[in-house]
Amino acid sequence: MIRPLRDYVVLEGEPEERNVGGLIIKTKENDEGVATVVAVGPGTKDEEGHDLPVDVKVGDKVLFKKYSATEYKQGDHHYLVLRNEDIIAIVE
């Protein structure tokens, strides 16, 4: 499993490989840009030292900026790692 740092979030979906402008993008064909949160970093601090928590929790289904994620494959699992700010919405 991956343990994200700072304000990074790990998503898991059912990827489909596509080549877009020389980049390999992995997204779920039916729900492009939608995946499930499987790990969340502890958050960051602002300039004054106040905690800035991550907006999502494990198990949330989220809509994200599809070109902002870094792909990681571990065995049969495909993960996407991205910053909290690249998550657009929680899908309910």
mmCIF file of the C-alpha atoms, coordinates in Angstrom:
data_MODEL
# 
_entry.id   MODEL 
# 
loop_
_atom_site.group_PDB 
_atom_site.id 
_atom_site.type_symbol 
_atom_site.label_atom_id 
_atom_site.label_alt_id 
_atom_site.label_comp_id 
_atom_site.label_asym_id 
_atom_site.label_entity_id 
_atom_site.label_seq_id 
_atom_site.pdbx_PDB_ins_code 
_atom_site.Cartn_x 
_atom_site.Cartn_y 
_atom_site.Cartn_z 
_atom_site.occupancy 
_atom_site.B_iso_or_equiv 
_atom_site.pdbx_formal_charge 
_atom_site.auth_seq_id 
_atom_site.auth_comp_id 
_atom_site.auth_asym_id 
_atom_site.auth_atom_id 
_atom_site.pdbx_PDB_model_num 
ATOM 1  C CA . MET A 1 1  ? 0.000   0.000  0.000   1.00 0.00 ? 1  MET A CA 1 
ATOM 2  C CA . ILE A 1 2  ? 1.047   3.605  -0.471  1.00 0.00 ? 2  ILE A CA 1 
ATOM 3  C CA . ARG A 1 3  ? 1.186   6.077  2.433   1.00 0.00 ? 3  ARG A CA 1 
ATOM 4  C CA . PRO A 1 4  ? 0.817   9.604  1.059   1.00 0.00 ? 4  PRO A CA 1 
ATOM 5  C CA . LEU A 1 5  ? 2.658   12.562 2.557   1.00 0.00 ? 5  LEU A CA 1 
ATOM 6  C CA . ARG A 1 6  ? 1.497   16.151 3.147   1.00 0.00 ? 6  ARG A CA 1 
ATOM 7  C CA . ASP A 1 7  ? -1.722  16.926 1.274   1.00 0.00 ? 7  ASP A CA 1 
ATOM 8  C CA . TYR A 1 8  ? -1.506  14.066 -1.215  1.00 0.00 ? 8  TYR A CA 1 
ATOM 9  C CA . VAL A 1 9  ? -4.364  11.616 -1.769  1.00 0.00 ? 9  VAL A CA 1 
ATOM 10 C CA . VAL A 1 10 ? -4.222  8.100  -3.244  1.00 0.00 ? 10 VAL A CA 1 
ATOM 11 C CA . LEU A 1 11 ? -7.094  6.981  -5.480  1.00 0.00 ? 11 LEU A CA 1 
ATOM 12 C CA . GLU A 1 12 ? -7.884  3.547  -6.864  1.00 0.00 ? 12 GLU A CA 1 
ATOM 13 C CA . GLY A 1 13 ? -10.044 2.941  -9.877  1.00 0.00 ? 13 GLY A CA 1 
ATOM 14 C CA . GLU A 1 14 ? -10.399 0.616  -12.839 1.00 0.00 ? 14 GLU A CA 1 
ATOM 15 C CA . PRO A 1 15 ? -8.004  2.223  -15.308 1.00 0.00 ? 15 PRO A CA 1 
ATOM 16 C CA . GLU A 1 16 ? -8.043  2.201  -19.069 1.00 0.00 ? 16 GLU A CA 1 
ATOM 17 C CA . GLU A 1 17 ? -4.828  3.174  -20.798 1.00 0.00 ? 17 GLU A CA 1 
ATOM 18 C CA . ARG A 1 18 ? -4.957  6.065  -23.272 1.00 0.00 ? 18 ARG A CA 1 
ATOM 19 C CA . ASN A 1 19 ? -2.152  7.970  -24.926 1.00 0.00 ? 19 ASN A CA 1 
ATOM 20 C CA . VAL A 1 20 ? -2.802  11.725 -24.815 1.00 0.00 ? 20 VAL A CA 1 
ATOM 21 C CA . GLY A 1 21 ? -0.083  13.908 -26.299 1.00 0.00 ? 21 GLY A CA 1 
ATOM 22 C CA . GLY A 1 22 ? 2.641   11.412 -25.397 1.00 0.00 ? 22 GLY A CA 1 
ATOM 23 C CA . LEU A 1 23 ? 1.357   10.920 -21.819 1.00 0.00 ? 23 LEU A CA 1 
ATOM 24 C CA . ILE A 1 24 ? -0.154  7.645  -20.661 1.00 0.00 ? 24 ILE A CA 1 
ATOM 25 C CA . ILE A 1 25 ? -3.363  8.429  -18.784 1.00 0.00 ? 25 ILE A CA 1 
ATOM 26 C CA . LYS A 1 26 ? -5.135  5.782  -16.712 1.00 0.00 ? 26 LYS A CA 1 
ATOM 27 C CA . THR A 1 27 ? -8.792  6.469  -16.002 1.00 0.00 ? 27 THR A CA 1 
ATOM 28 C CA . LYS A 1 28 ? -11.961 4.465  -15.751 1.00 0.00 ? 28 LYS A CA 1 
ATOM 29 C CA . GLU A 1 29 ? -13.716 4.602  -19.123 1.00 0.00 ? 29 GLU A CA 1 
ATOM 30 C CA . ASN A 1 30 ? -17.275 4.943  -17.809 1.00 0.00 ? 30 ASN A CA 1 
ATOM 31 C CA . ASP A 1 31 ? -16.471 7.371  -15.002 1.00 0.00 ? 31 ASP A CA 1 
ATOM 32 C CA . GLU A 1 32 ? -13.631 9.379  -16.454 1.00 0.00 ? 32 GLU A CA 1 
ATOM 33 C CA . GLY A 1 33 ? -12.015 11.391 -13.683 1.00 0.00 ? 33 GLY A CA 1 
ATOM 34 C CA . VAL A 1 34 ? -13.860 9.542  -10.900 1.00 0.00 ? 34 VAL A CA 1 
ATOM 35 C CA . ALA A 1 35 ? -12.158 7.176  -8.443  1.00 0.00 ? 35 ALA A CA 1 
ATOM 36 C CA . THR A 1 36 ? -12.252 6.015  -4.810  1.00 0.00 ? 36 THR A CA 1 
ATOM 37 C CA . VAL A 1 37 ? -9.967  7.421  -2.091  1.00 0.00 ? 37 VAL A CA 1 
ATOM 38 C CA . VAL A 1 38 ? -7.854  4.656  -0.515  1.00 0.00 ? 38 VAL A CA 1 
ATOM 39 C CA . ALA A 1 39 ? -5.335  6.739  1.476   1.00 0.00 ? 39 ALA A CA 1 
ATOM 40 C CA . VAL A 1 40 ? -5.005  10.341 2.651   1.00 0.00 ? 40 VAL A CA 1 
ATOM 41 C CA . GLY A 1 41 ? -1.953  12.263 3.812   1.00 0.00 ? 41 GLY A CA 1 
ATOM 42 C CA . PRO A 1 42 ? -1.945  14.187 7.108   1.00 0.00 ? 42 PRO A CA 1 
ATOM 43 C CA . GLY A 1 43 ? -2.347  17.596 5.446   1.00 0.00 ? 43 GLY A CA 1 
ATOM 44 C CA . THR A 1 44 ? -0.077  20.638 5.468   1.00 0.00 ? 44 THR A CA 1 
ATOM 45 C CA . LYS A 1 45 ? 0.408   23.835 7.446   1.00 0.00 ? 45 LYS A CA 1 
ATOM 46 C CA . ASP A 1 46 ? -0.121  27.411 6.313   1.00 0.00 ? 46 ASP A CA 1 
ATOM 47 C CA . GLU A 1 47 ? 2.495   30.151 6.692   1.00 0.00 ? 47 GLU A CA 1 
ATOM 48 C CA . GLU A 1 48 ? 1.399   30.793 10.278  1.00 0.00 ? 48 GLU A CA 1 
ATOM 49 C CA . GLY A 1 49 ? 1.670   27.131 11.277  1.00 0.00 ? 49 GLY A CA 1 
ATOM 50 C CA . HIS A 1 50 ? -2.067  26.358 11.308  1.00 0.00 ? 50 HIS A CA 1 
ATOM 51 C CA . ASP A 1 51 ? -3.072  22.862 10.173  1.00 0.00 ? 51 ASP A CA 1 
ATOM 52 C CA . LEU A 1 52 ? -4.686  22.590 6.742   1.00 0.00 ? 52 LEU A CA 1 
ATOM 53 C CA . PRO A 1 53 ? -6.406  19.191 6.696   1.00 0.00 ? 53 PRO A CA 1 
ATOM 54 C CA . VAL A 1 54 ? -7.234  17.210 3.557   1.00 0.00 ? 54 VAL A CA 1 
ATOM 55 C CA . ASP A 1 55 ? -10.846 17.635 2.369   1.00 0.00 ? 55 ASP A CA 1 
ATOM 56 C CA . VAL A 1 56 ? -11.621 13.952 1.715   1.00 0.00 ? 56 VAL A CA 1 
ATOM 57 C CA . LYS A 1 57 ? -11.499 10.695 3.651   1.00 0.00 ? 57 LYS A CA 1 
ATOM 58 C CA . VAL A 1 58 ? -10.852 7.060  2.785   1.00 0.00 ? 58 VAL A CA 1 
ATOM 59 C CA . GLY A 1 59 ? -13.850 5.573  0.984   1.00 0.00 ? 59 GLY A CA 1 
ATOM 60 C CA . ASP A 1 60 ? -15.011 8.818  -0.641  1.00 0.00 ? 60 ASP A CA 1 
ATOM 61 C CA . LYS A 1 61 ? -15.739 8.650  -4.365  1.00 0.00 ? 61 LYS A CA 1 
ATOM 62 C CA . VAL A 1 62 ? -14.263 11.792 -5.917  1.00 0.00 ? 62 VAL A CA 1 
ATOM 63 C CA . LEU A 1 63 ? -14.116 13.702 -9.173  1.00 0.00 ? 63 LEU A CA 1 
ATOM 64 C CA . PHE A 1 64 ? -10.585 14.873 -9.958  1.00 0.00 ? 64 PHE A CA 1 
ATOM 65 C CA . LYS A 1 65 ? -8.581  16.754 -12.571 1.00 0.00 ? 65 LYS A CA 1 
ATOM 66 C CA . LYS A 1 66 ? -7.701  13.767 -14.738 1.00 0.00 ? 66 LYS A CA 1 
ATOM 67 C CA . TYR A 1 67 ? -4.362  15.077 -16.029 1.00 0.00 ? 67 TYR A CA 1 
ATOM 68 C CA . SER A 1 68 ? -2.965  16.037 -12.624 1.00 0.00 ? 68 SER A CA 1 
ATOM 69 C CA . ALA A 1 69 ? -2.431  12.542 -11.187 1.00 0.00 ? 69 ALA A CA 1 
ATOM 70 C CA . THR A 1 70 ? 0.714   10.438 -11.004 1.00 0.00 ? 70 THR A CA 1 
ATOM 71 C CA . GLU A 1 71 ? 0.098   6.766  -11.741 1.00 0.00 ? 71 GLU A CA 1 
ATOM 72 C CA . TYR A 1 72 ? 1.504   3.972  -9.595  1.00 0.00 ? 72 TYR A CA 1 
ATOM 73 C CA . LYS A 1 73 ? 0.990   0.247  -10.180 1.00 0.00 ? 73 LYS A CA 1 
ATOM 74 C CA . GLN A 1 74 ? 1.511   -2.337 -7.448  1.00 0.00 ? 74 GLN A CA 1 
ATOM 75 C CA . GLY A 1 75 ? 0.649   -5.887 -8.471  1.00 0.00 ? 75 GLY A CA 1 
ATOM 76 C CA . ASP A 1 76 ? -2.848  -5.860 -9.971  1.00 0.00 ? 76 ASP A CA 1 
ATOM 77 C CA . HIS A 1 77 ? -3.731  -2.545 -8.322  1.00 0.00 ? 77 HIS A CA 1 
ATOM 78 C CA . HIS A 1 78 ? -3.612  0.751  -10.194 1.00 0.00 ? 78 HIS A CA 1 
ATOM 79 C CA . TYR A 1 79 ? -3.306  3.856  -8.070  1.00 0.00 ? 79 TYR A CA 1 
ATOM 80 C CA . LEU A 1 80 ? -3.417  7.555  -8.837  1.00 0.00 ? 80 LEU A CA 1 
ATOM 81 C CA . VAL A 1 81 ? -1.613  9.964  -6.521  1.00 0.00 ? 81 VAL A CA 1 
ATOM 82 C CA . LEU A 1 82 ? -2.569  13.630 -6.597  1.00 0.00 ? 82 LEU A CA 1 
ATOM 83 C CA . ARG A 1 83 ? -2.765  16.698 -4.414  1.00 0.00 ? 83 ARG A CA 1 
ATOM 84 C CA . ASN A 1 84 ? -5.855  17.530 -2.403  1.00 0.00 ? 84 ASN A CA 1 
ATOM 85 C CA . GLU A 1 85 ? -6.323  20.721 -4.475  1.00 0.00 ? 85 GLU A CA 1 
ATOM 86 C CA . ASP A 1 86 ? -6.734  18.624 -7.658  1.00 0.00 ? 86 ASP A CA 1 
ATOM 87 C CA . ILE A 1 87 ? -9.879  16.975 -6.283  1.00 0.00 ? 87 ILE A CA 1 
ATOM 88 C CA . ILE A 1 88 ? -12.877 18.857 -7.624  1.00 0.00 ? 88 ILE A CA 1 
ATOM 89 C CA . ALA A 1 89 ? -15.821 17.238 -5.798  1.00 0.00 ? 89 ALA A CA 1 
ATOM 90 C CA . ILE A 1 90 ? -17.074 14.345 -3.715  1.00 0.00 ? 90 ILE A CA 1 
ATOM 91 C CA . VAL A 1 91 ? -19.542 12.203 -5.702  1.00 0.00 ? 91 VAL A CA 1 
ATOM 92 C CA . GLU A 1 92 ? -22.555 11.157 -3.617  1.00 0.00 ? 92 GLU A CA 1 
# 
